């Protein structure tokens, strides 16, 4: 598990990790042989570009 996790953290492609671990099924590599708790999930989301609308959002007013 440590080897697979460290390969994944190094940026190796999933198929490369699978081959290096000599697995025949990518599911085994990604679900069993990788410790998801060590993956940089928050950091990866923080690297996404901000989502901004192309035009300003319309302003609504409530008429009573």
C-alpha positions as CSV (number, residue, x, y, z in Angstrom):
1,X,0.0,0.0,0.0
2,X,2.8,2.4,0.8
3,X,4.5,1.9,-2.6
4,X,1.2,2.5,-4.5
5,X,0.4,5.5,-2.4
6,X,3.8,7.1,-2.8
7,X,3.8,6.5,-6.5
8,X,0.4,8.2,-6.8
9,X,1.6,11.1,-4.6
10,X,4.6,11.5,-6.9
11,X,2.3,12.2,-9.8
12,X,2.7,8.9,-11.6
13,X,-0.2,8.1,-13.9
14,X,-2.5,5.4,-12.6
15,X,-1.6,3.0,-15.4
16,X,2.1,3.4,-14.5
17,X,1.4,2.7,-10.9
18,X,-0.6,-0.4,-11.9
19,X,2.2,-1.7,-14.0
20,X,4.9,-1.1,-11.4
21,X,2.8,-2.9,-8.8
22,X,2.2,-5.7,-11.3
23,X,-1.5,-5.6,-11.0
24,X,-3.8,-6.9,-13.7
25,X,-6.8,-4.6,-12.7
26,X,-6.7,-0.8,-12.2
27,X,-9.4,-1.2,-9.6
28,X,-7.0,-3.2,-7.4
29,X,-4.4,-0.5,-7.8
30,X,-6.7,2.5,-7.1
31,X,-9.0,1.0,-4.4
32,X,-6.9,-1.5,-2.4
33,X,-3.3,-0.5,-2.9
34,X,-3.6,3.3,-2.5
35,X,-4.3,4.8,0.9
36,X,-6.9,7.5,0.1
37,X,-6.4,9.1,3.5
38,X,-2.9,10.2,2.4
39,X,-4.0,11.7,-0.9
40,X,-3.9,15.6,-1.1
41,X,-7.6,16.0,-1.7
42,X,-8.0,19.5,-0.2
43,X,-4.8,20.7,-1.9
44,X,-6.0,19.4,-5.2
45,X,-9.3,21.2,-5.0
46,X,-7.5,24.4,-4.0
47,X,-5.5,24.2,-7.2
48,X,-8.7,24.5,-9.3
49,X,-9.2,27.9,-11.0
50,X,-12.0,30.1,-9.4
51,X,-15.4,29.7,-10.9
52,X,-16.7,33.1,-11.9
53,X,-19.7,33.9,-14.1
54,X,-19.0,35.4,-17.5
55,X,-21.4,38.2,-16.9
56,X,-22.7,39.8,-13.7
57,X,-25.5,38.0,-12.0
58,X,-28.8,39.8,-12.4
59,X,-30.0,41.8,-9.4
60,X,-33.5,40.9,-8.2
61,X,-35.7,43.1,-6.1
62,X,-38.7,42.0,-4.1
63,X,-41.7,44.2,-4.7
64,X,-44.3,44.2,-2.0
